Structures are given as structure tokens and as C-alpha cells.
Amino acid sequence: MSIATPSPVGRELRQWRLRRRLTQLALSEQAGISTRHLSFIETGRTRPSPDVIVKLAEQLEVSLDEQNNLLLAGGYAPRHPRRAPDDRDLAPVMDGLRTLLDAHEPFPALLMDDHWDVIDANSATDVLLHGCAPALLEPPVNVLRLTFHPAGLAPRIINLDQWAARLIHQLAQRLRSSTDPRLAELFDEITDYVPAGTPAPADGPVLTLNMRHGDSVLRLVSVAARIENAQDITLDALHLETFLPADAATRALLTR
């Protein structure tokens, strides 16, 4: 009697299920397939269809890029294209995003990819970059590195421990849906910069970014947005981060 060897896709799906701390019963109920079918997939006794792979991946909150990897492991063609940001097919969406950046002035706004590399930014962002080392501003500018590096924004951020905890949490969440080694390397890098200890609670209804700017203090509220229902990997990875003044003094300084 031969014992089935788990297929690559079966092993990968099982690893994602364990990372999500789901039982086979819980995942099968969420995906609308039988526990027996899921068990056979994970052990290699059944080859799942591409639709089943995508359905399981969606329930496991796997990124589009990782869904492609699962499809390849199952012997199928990837479903989600990855185009360059300047690809002609993406031009209408990218133009719309750049319009949002410009419309947000005189307040800072940035468009970033899934590695926190800056794709574009409005001119108001320059006020945040004052005093940063030129090497950190060479493209591609990485916002996480720029924020935490001793030659970047870190010396000017008054509530660095609180802001660091927020960004590290976001990066950890991103790592939950990706096995991208660049994200893991970035996590290791920025956690080396961050001071140890538990951050103090925010002193207001929302966590603000408090930065020194000359003799003044900028207090900014961050608002992040993503594209809904993106089917292209590049668009799915983009996020728009805008900053709003949290007090009258910051509004006056940025407007001026």
C-alpha cells in the first residue's frame, strides 16, 4: 500500500492554515468544502482545482502574489498579473491616485508599494523630510527606513516609541499574508533601530505624529487608503497615506 506524498500546493496550504491557527474543520466550513476534501488536498491524495486553491487562499487572507505562488505549486498558471506602475494599462488608476496626491496639498501625501517604497508624493511632503541624510532620499525612498534611521526622521519625532509601535504592527500584519523575504529583512532592519520598551498610551483620541520643525511642532493625523477589489498585484499592493493637521498651529504652518 503506497502512502500519498503531500503535493507542493498541499504543503503550502497546510502551512498557511497553521499560520492562521485554523483547524481543518474551521477552514473547510469557511471555504465551503468538506473536511475530507481539505484533508485529501493537504496530504496529496487530491489535486485541487485552481478555483478551490483561490477559494482557500482567500479564506486564509493570502495576498494576490502568494495566490499566484499557490497556483504555480498546484501546476496552474497564475491568475493575477504584476505590471509596472508606469504600465499603460494602469495609467488611468495611477493618474487618479496622483490627482488625489495633488488635491491634498498643502498637506503631505504619499503613495507607497507593499515594501513602503515611495511611488509618488506631493510637494508638501518636503516639510517632513527636512534634515534627512541625502543617502536616505535616493530612490527608491523607503518610508520605514527613513522614519526609524538615526539620520532620518527619528531624531525629530517626539513620540517615536508610539509611532514605531504603530508601523511595526502594520509591517507584522503585512508579513501575515506574505512570505516575501524583503519584508522579513525590512522587519529585522527597522526593529534594530527602534528603542525597546512598551510605548506610552496616546494622549488624545487618535495617535498623532508629533515632529519638531525648527522651533515649531507639527502634529499630524495619518489616514491610509487602499484600492478595493484590485486584481493586479501592483495595484493591490499600493497604499495612499495622507496627513492632516491635528491642531490649528500645524494647519497654519503647513498652509503658510
C-alpha positions as CSV (number, residue, x, y, z in Angstrom):
1,M,0.0,0.0,0.0
2,S,1.5,3.3,-1.0
3,I,1.2,6.5,1.1
4,A,0.5,9.7,-0.7
5,T,3.1,12.3,-0.6
6,P,1.8,15.8,0.0
7,S,1.8,17.9,-3.1
8,P,3.7,21.3,-3.0
9,V,0.4,23.1,-3.0
10,G,-1.0,20.8,-0.3
11,R,2.0,21.5,1.9
12,E,1.8,25.3,1.3
13,L,-1.9,25.4,2.1
14,R,-1.4,23.5,5.3
15,Q,1.4,25.9,6.3
16,W,-0.9,28.9,5.7
17,R,-3.7,27.2,7.7
18,L,-1.3,26.6,10.6
19,R,-0.1,30.2,10.4
20,R,-3.7,31.3,10.7
21,R,-4.2,28.9,13.6
22,L,-7.2,27.3,11.9
23,T,-8.3,23.7,12.2
24,Q,-9.2,21.8,9.0
25,L,-12.9,21.9,10.2
26,A,-12.8,25.7,10.5
27,L,-11.2,26.3,7.2
28,S,-13.4,23.8,5.3
29,E,-16.5,25.5,6.7
30,Q,-15.3,28.9,5.7
31,A,-14.3,27.8,2.2
32,G,-17.5,25.7,1.6
33,I,-15.7,22.4,1.0
34,S,-15.7,19.2,3.1
35,T,-13.2,18.5,5.7
36,R,-12.4,15.2,4.0
37,H,-11.6,17.1,0.7
38,L,-9.4,19.5,2.5
39,S,-7.6,16.7,4.3
40,F,-7.0,15.0,0.9
41,I,-5.6,18.2,-0.6
42,E,-3.2,18.7,2.3
43,T,-2.0,15.1,2.2
44,G,-1.7,15.0,-1.6
45,R,-4.4,12.4,-2.2
46,T,-6.4,15.0,-4.2
47,R,-5.2,17.6,-6.7
48,P,-7.3,20.8,-6.0
49,S,-8.7,22.8,-8.9
50,P,-7.5,26.3,-9.4
51,D,-10.9,27.6,-8.1
52,V,-10.5,25.7,-4.9
53,I,-6.9,26.9,-4.4
54,V,-8.1,30.5,-4.8
55,K,-11.1,30.0,-2.5
56,L,-8.9,28.5,0.2
57,A,-6.3,31.3,-0.3
58,E,-8.9,34.0,0.1
59,Q,-10.2,32.5,3.3
60,L,-6.6,32.3,4.6
61,E,-6.1,36.1,3.7
62,V,-3.3,35.4,1.4
63,S,-2.1,38.2,-0.9
64,L,-2.6,38.1,-4.6
65,D,1.1,37.5,-5.1
66,E,1.0,34.5,-2.8
67,Q,-2.1,33.2,-4.5
68,N,-0.1,33.1,-7.7
69,N,2.6,31.1,-6.0
70,L,0.0,28.6,-4.7
71,L,-1.5,28.2,-8.2
72,L,2.0,27.6,-9.6
73,A,2.6,25.0,-6.9
74,G,-0.6,23.3,-8.0
75,G,0.5,23.2,-11.6
76,Y,-1.7,26.0,-12.8
77,A,-1.0,29.4,-14.5
78,P,-1.0,32.5,-12.3
79,R,-4.2,34.5,-12.3
80,H,-3.1,37.9,-11.2
81,P,-0.7,40.0,-13.4
82,R,2.0,42.2,-12.0
83,R,2.5,45.3,-14.1
84,A,5.0,48.1,-13.6
85,P,3.5,51.3,-12.1
86,D,4.1,53.1,-15.4
87,D,2.3,50.4,-17.4
88,R,-0.2,51.7,-19.9
89,D,-3.0,49.5,-18.6
90,L,-2.6,51.0,-15.1
91,A,-2.3,54.6,-16.3
92,P,-6.0,55.6,-15.6
93,V,-5.7,54.4,-12.0
94,M,-2.3,55.8,-11.4
95,D,-3.3,59.2,-12.8
96,G,-6.3,59.2,-10.5
97,L,-4.1,58.5,-7.5
98,R,-1.7,61.3,-8.5
99,T,-4.7,63.6,-8.7
100,L,-5.5,62.7,-5.1
101,L,-1.9,63.5,-4.0
102,D,-2.0,66.9,-5.6
103,A,-5.5,67.7,-4.3
104,H,-4.3,67.0,-0.7
105,E,-1.9,69.9,-0.7
106,P,-0.9,71.9,1.3
107,F,-0.8,68.8,3.5
108,P,1.6,65.9,2.9
109,A,0.5,62.7,1.0
110,L,2.5,59.7,-0.3
111,L,1.8,56.7,-2.5
112,M,3.7,53.6,-1.4
113,D,4.1,50.0,-2.5
114,D,3.9,46.9,-0.4
115,H,7.5,47.4,0.8
116,W,6.8,51.0,1.9
117,D,8.9,52.3,-1.1
118,V,7.6,55.7,-2.3
119,I,6.0,55.6,-5.7
120,D,5.0,59.2,-5.7
121,A,4.4,62.1,-3.3
122,N,3.1,65.6,-3.4
123,S,5.4,68.6,-2.8
124,A,4.0,69.2,0.7
125,T,5.9,66.1,1.8
126,D,9.1,68.1,1.7
127,V,8.3,69.6,5.1
128,L,8.6,66.2,6.6
129,L,12.0,65.4,5.0
130,H,13.9,68.5,6.4
131,G,17.3,67.4,7.7
132,C,17.3,63.8,6.5
133,A,20.5,62.4,5.2
134,P,20.7,62.7,1.3
135,A,21.5,59.0,1.1
136,L,18.2,58.1,2.6
137,L,16.4,60.2,0.0
138,E,17.9,58.4,-3.0
139,P,15.2,56.5,-4.9
140,P,13.6,54.2,-4.1
141,V,12.9,56.0,-0.8
142,N,11.7,53.6,1.9
143,V,9.4,55.2,4.4
144,L,10.1,52.8,7.2
145,R,13.9,53.1,6.9
146,L,13.5,56.9,6.5
147,T,11.4,57.1,9.7
148,F,13.5,55.0,12.0
149,H,17.0,55.6,10.8
150,P,19.1,57.8,13.1
151,A,20.0,60.0,10.1
152,G,16.3,60.2,9.0
153,L,13.2,61.4,10.8
154,A,13.7,59.6,14.1
155,P,15.6,62.5,15.9
156,R,12.7,64.8,15.1
157,I,9.8,62.5,16.1
158,I,8.8,63.4,19.6
159,N,6.6,60.3,20.2
160,L,8.9,57.9,18.4
161,D,8.1,54.9,20.6
162,Q,4.3,55.2,19.9
163,W,4.8,55.8,16.2
164,A,7.3,53.0,15.9
165,A,4.8,50.6,17.6
166,R,2.1,51.5,15.0
167,L,4.3,51.0,12.0
168,I,5.9,47.8,13.3
169,H,2.3,46.4,13.8
170,Q,1.4,47.3,10.2
171,L,4.5,45.5,8.9
172,A,3.8,42.5,11.1
173,Q,0.3,42.4,9.6
174,R,1.7,42.5,6.1
175,L,4.0,39.6,6.9
176,R,1.0,37.6,7.9
177,S,-0.2,37.5,4.3
178,S,3.2,37.2,2.6
179,T,6.4,35.2,2.6
180,D,8.3,37.9,0.8
181,P,11.9,37.8,2.1
182,R,12.3,41.6,1.6
183,L,9.5,42.3,4.1
184,A,11.2,40.0,6.6
185,E,14.6,41.7,6.1
186,L,12.9,45.1,6.5
187,F,11.3,44.0,9.7
188,D,14.7,42.9,11.1
189,E,16.3,46.2,10.0
190,I,13.8,48.6,11.5
191,T,13.4,46.7,14.8
192,D,17.1,47.2,15.3
193,Y,16.6,51.0,15.2
194,V,13.5,51.1,17.5
195,P,14.0,51.7,21.2
196,A,13.0,48.8,23.4
197,G,10.1,49.1,25.8
198,T,6.4,49.4,25.9
199,P,5.1,52.7,24.3
200,A,3.1,55.1,26.4
201,P,-0.6,55.3,25.5
202,A,-1.7,58.1,23.2
203,D,-2.6,61.3,24.9
204,G,-5.6,62.0,22.7
205,P,-8.5,60.4,20.8
206,V,-6.1,59.4,18.0
207,L,-2.4,58.7,17.7
208,T,-0.7,61.7,16.1
209,L,2.8,62.0,14.5
210,N,4.5,64.7,16.6
211,M,7.6,66.2,14.8
212,R,9.9,69.1,15.5
213,H,10.1,71.5,12.7
214,G,12.5,74.3,13.5
215,D,11.1,76.0,16.6
216,S,7.6,74.6,16.0
217,V,6.0,71.2,16.5
218,L,3.9,69.5,13.7
219,R,1.1,67.4,15.0
220,L,-0.3,65.2,12.2
221,V,-3.1,62.6,11.8
222,S,-2.4,59.8,9.4
223,V,-5.1,58.4,7.1
224,A,-4.4,55.4,5.0
225,A,-6.4,54.1,2.0
226,R,-6.1,51.1,-0.4
227,I,-7.7,50.2,-3.7
228,E,-10.7,47.9,-3.3
229,N,-11.0,44.8,-5.5
230,A,-7.7,45.2,-7.2
231,Q,-6.9,42.2,-9.5
232,D,-3.4,43.4,-10.4
233,I,-0.6,42.7,-7.9
234,T,0.9,46.1,-8.2
235,L,-2.4,47.9,-7.6
236,D,-3.3,45.5,-4.8
237,A,0.0,46.5,-3.0
238,L,-0.4,50.2,-3.2
239,H,-1.5,52.3,-0.3
240,L,-2.1,56.0,-0.1
241,E,-1.1,57.7,3.2
242,T,-2.3,61.3,3.8
243,F,-1.5,63.6,6.7
244,L,-3.9,66.1,8.2
245,P,-3.2,68.8,10.8
246,A,-4.2,67.8,14.3
247,D,-4.2,71.4,15.6
248,A,-4.5,75.0,14.4
249,A,-0.8,75.7,14.7
250,T,0.1,72.8,12.4
251,R,-2.6,73.8,9.9
252,A,-1.3,77.4,9.9
253,L,2.3,76.3,9.4
254,L,1.5,73.9,6.5
255,T,-0.8,76.4,4.8
256,R,1.8,79.1,5.0
